[in-house]
Amino acid sequence: MFTKKAIKAATVIESAPVIVMTSEDRKLIDQTLLYNYIFEWQPNGADMCCMALGNIPIYNHSYTSNCEYFMDYEKSEMYIQTVRDIEAGEELTINYNGNWDDKTPVWFDVAAD
């Protein structure tokens, strides 16, 4: 995902509905290519997952991301918001850990070790 124009910090750049699935569904999804595109969905500590629609599943990961994703459990939506000013032509990235500045290795970096 790249932007064609400059975007100010704290700008919501995308909002999309999600398909919420149970922990039992997750066991099946983990056996498919969709495993790489789902997000944990844990309202009130529930052990579920979701598939975001729109462009959200194709944002690349960065430990120094310029965007962050948020869950709206009541509306069954996710949204992407910038965490700093972004220049025109810059790639839009999220941190797959959920917090834009979390440096904990994600699953594909752990598996590479």
LOVO-912112 format. One record per atom (N, C-alpha, C): residue in three letters; x, y, z. Coordinates in steps of 0.1 Angstrom, whole numbers, padded with zeros to 4 digits, always signed. Example, Ala and Ser with C-alpha at 12.3 -4.5 7.8 and 13.67 -1.06 7.14 Angstrom:
BEGIN
ala+0132-0057+0078/ala+0123-0045+0078/ala+0132-0033+0078/ser+0128-0022+0071/ser+0137-0011+0071/ser+0129+0000+0079/
//
This chain:
BEGIN
met+0009-0012+0000/met+0000+0000+0000/met+0009+0012+0000/phe+0007+0021-0009/phe+0014+0033-0010/phe+0004+0045-0012/thr+0008+0057-0007/thr+0000+0068-0008/thr+0005+0077-0019/lys-0005+0083-0026/lys-0001+0092-0037/lys+0000+0107-0032/lys-0005+0109-0020/lys-0004+0123-0015/lys+0000+0122+0000/ala+0005+0134+0005/ala+0009+0135+0019/ala-0003+0133+0028/ile-0001+0127+0040/ile-0012+0125+0049/ile-0007+0129+0063/lys-0015+0137+0070/lys-0012+0141+0083/lys-0013+0130+0094/ala-0006+0131+0105/ala-0007+0122+0116/ala-0021+0122+0121/ala-0025+0110+0127/ala-0038+0108+0133/ala-0049+0109+0123/thr-0047+0106+0110/thr-0057+0105+0100/thr-0062+0091+0098/val-0075+0089+0099/val-0080+0075+0096/val-0080+0074+0080/ile-0073+0064+0075/ile-0072+0063+0061/ile-0080+0051+0055/glu-0084+0043+0064/glu-0093+0032+0059/glu-0101+0026+0071/ser-0113+0023+0068/ser-0122+0016+0077/ser-0129+0005+0069/ala-0130-0007+0075/ala-0135-0018+0068/ala-0142-0028+0078/pro-0153-0034+0073/pro-0160-0045+0081/pro-0151-0057+0082/val-0153-0065+0092/val-0146-0078+0094/val-0156-0089+0094/ile-0150-0101+0091/ile-0158-0113+0093/ile-0152-0120+0105/val-0160-0121+0116/val-0155-0127+0128/val-0157-0142+0129/met-0147-0149+0133/met-0147-0163+0134/met-0143-0168+0148/thr-0148-0180+0151/thr-0145-0186+0164/thr-0131-0192+0164/ser-0127-0197+0176/ser-0114-0203+0178/ser-0114-0217+0171/glu-0126-0223+0169/glu-0127-0236+0162/glu-0124-0233+0147/asp-0130-0222+0142/asp-0128-0218+0128/asp-0113-0215+0126/arg-0107-0209+0136/arg-0093-0205+0134/arg-0084-0217+0132/lys-0087-0228+0139/lys-0079-0241+0137/lys-0079-0245+0122/leu-0091-0243+0116/leu-0092-0247+0101/leu-0085-0237+0093/ile-0086-0224+0096/ile-0080-0213+0088/ile-0065-0214+0089/asp-0060-0218+0100/asp-0045-0219+0102/asp-0039-0229+0093/gln-0047-0238+0087/gln-0042-0248+0078/gln-0043-0243+0063/thr-0046-0231+0061/thr-0048-0225+0047/thr-0039-0213+0046/leu-0038-0208+0034/leu-0031-0196+0031/leu-0037-0183+0038/leu-0049-0184+0041/leu-0056-0173+0048/leu-0049-0170+0062/tyr-0042-0180+0067/tyr-0035-0179+0080/tyr-0027-0165+0081/asn-0021-0162+0070/asn-0013-0150+0069/asn-0021-0137+0069/tyr-0034-0137+0068/tyr-0042-0125+0066/tyr-0052-0123+0076/ile-0053-0131+0087/ile-0063-0129+0097/ile-0057-0121+0109/phe-0066-0116+0117/phe-0062-0108+0129/phe-0068-0114+0141/glu-0062-0113+0152/glu-0068-0118+0165/glu-0080-0108+0168/trp-0090-0114+0173/trp-0102-0106+0176/trp-0107-0110+0190/gln-0104-0102+0200/gln-0106-0106+0214/gln-0114-0096+0222/pro-0127-0094+0218/pro-0135-0086+0227/pro-0137-0092+0240/asn-0135-0085+0251/asn-0136-0090+0265/asn-0128-0103+0267/gly-0117-0104+0260/gly-0108-0116+0262/gly-0112-0128+0254/ala-0122-0127+0246/ala-0127-0139+0238/ala-0116-0143+0228/asp-0115-0156+0226/asp-0104-0161+0217/asp-0110-0164+0203/met-0110-0153+0195/met-0116-0154+0182/met-0106-0148+0172/cys-0109-0148+0159/cys-0101-0141+0149/cys-0111-0134+0139/cys-0105-0126+0131/cys-0113-0120+0120/cys-0105-0119+0107/met-0113-0118+0097/met-0107-0114+0084/met-0112-0101+0080/ala-0103-0091+0079/ala-0107-0078+0075/ala-0110-0077+0060/leu-0120-0070+0056/leu-0122-0068+0042/leu-0115-0055+0038/gly-0117-0050+0026/gly-0110-0039+0021/gly-0096-0042+0019/asn-0087-0032+0020/asn-0073-0034+0018/asn-0065-0037+0031/ile-0071-0038+0042/ile-0064-0040+0055/ile-0055-0052+0055/pro-0060-0063+0049/pro-0051-0075+0050/pro-0038-0074+0042/ile-0037-0065+0033/ile-0025-0064+0024/ile-0015-0053+0028/tyr-0017-0046+0040/tyr-0007-0037+0044/tyr+0005-0045+0049/asn+0017-0041+0045/asn+0029-0048+0049/asn+0032-0045+0064/his+0040-0054+0070/his+0045-0053+0084/his+0057-0044+0084/ser+0058-0036+0095/ser+0071-0030+0098/ser+0071-0028+0113/tyr+0083-0030+0120/tyr+0084-0027+0134/tyr+0085-0012+0136/thr+0087-0004+0126/thr+0086+0010+0127/thr+0075+0016+0118/ser+0063+0010+0119/ser+0052+0013+0110/ser+0048+0028+0111/asn+0042+0033+0101/asn+0037+0046+0101/asn+0022+0047+0103/cys+0015+0035+0104/cys+0001+0034+0107/cys-0001+0024+0118/glu-0013+0025+0123/glu-0017+0015+0134/glu-0031+0011+0131/tyr-0034-0002+0134/tyr-0048-0007+0132/tyr-0055-0007+0145/phe-0068-0005+0145/phe-0077-0005+0156/phe-0089-0014+0154/met-0094-0020+0164/met-0106-0028+0163/met-0118-0021+0169/asp-0129-0021+0163/asp-0142-0016+0168/asp-0151-0028+0170/tyr-0151-0034+0182/tyr-0158-0046+0184/tyr-0173-0045+0183/glu-0178-0033+0187/glu-0193-0031+0186/glu-0198-0030+0172/lys-0190-0025+0163/lys-0194-0024+0149/lys-0188-0035+0140/ser-0180-0044+0146/ser-0173-0054+0138/ser-0166-0048+0126/glu-0157-0038+0129/glu-0149-0031+0120/glu-0135-0030+0125/met-0126-0028+0115/met-0112-0024+0118/met-0110-0011+0111/tyr-0100-0003+0116/tyr-0096+0009+0109/tyr-0081+0011+0110/ile-0076+0018+0100/ile-0062+0021+0099/ile-0060+0036+0101/gln-0051+0040+0110/gln-0049+0054+0113/gln-0034+0057+0112/thr-0030+0068+0107/thr-0015+0072+0107/thr-0011+0075+0121/val+0002+0072+0123/val+0008+0075+0136/val+0018+0087+0135/arg+0020+0091+0123/arg+0029+0103+0120/arg+0025+0108+0107/asp+0031+0120+0104/asp+0029+0126+0090/asp+0036+0116+0080/ile+0029+0114+0069/ile+0034+0105+0058/ile+0036+0113+0046/glu+0047+0111+0039/glu+0050+0118+0026/glu+0043+0111+0015/ala+0041+0119+0004/ala+0036+0113-0008/ala+0045+0103-0014/gly+0039+0092-0018/gly+0047+0081-0024/gly+0053+0071-0013/glu+0050+0073-0001/glu+0055+0065+0010/glu+0046+0052+0012/glu+0053+0041+0015/glu+0045+0029+0017/glu+0038+0030+0031/leu+0026+0026+0031/leu+0018+0026+0044/leu+0020+0012+0050/thr+0024+0012+0063/thr+0027-0001+0069/thr+0021-0001+0083/ile+0018-0013+0088/ile+0013-0016+0101/ile+0022-0026+0108/asn+0022-0026+0121/asn+0029-0035+0129/asn+0020-0047+0132/tyr+0023-0059+0128/tyr+0014-0070+0130/tyr+0012-0074+0144/asn+0021-0068+0153/asn+0019-0071+0167/asn+0007-0064+0173/gly+0002-0054+0166/gly-0010-0047+0171/gly-0007-0033+0176/asn+0005-0031+0182/asn+0009-0018+0186/asn+0020-0013+0176/trp+0019-0001+0171/trp+0028+0004+0161/trp+0043+0004+0164/asp+0046+0004+0177/asp+0060+0005+0181/asp+0065-0007+0188/asp+0058-0018+0188/asp+0061-0031+0194/asp+0072-0038+0186/lys+0084-0040+0192/lys+0095-0047+0185/lys+0095-0062+0187/thr+0085-0068+0193/thr+0085-0082+0196/thr+0085-0089+0182/pro+0094-0099+0180/pro+0094-0106+0167/pro+0080-0112+0164/val+0075-0110+0151/val+0063-0116+0147/val+0066-0130+0142/trp+0055-0138+0139/trp+0056-0152+0137/trp+0066-0155+0125/phe+0066-0148+0115/phe+0075-0151+0104/phe+0090-0148+0107/asp+0092-0139+0116/asp+0106-0136+0120/asp+0111-0147+0130/val+0102-0152+0138/val+0105-0162+0148/val+0108-0175+0140/ala+0099-0178+0131/ala+0101-0191+0123/ala+0114-0190+0115/ala+0119-0179+0111/ala+0131-0178+0103/ala+0144-0180+0111/asp+0143-0180+0125/asp+0155-0182+0133/asp+0159-0196+0134/
//
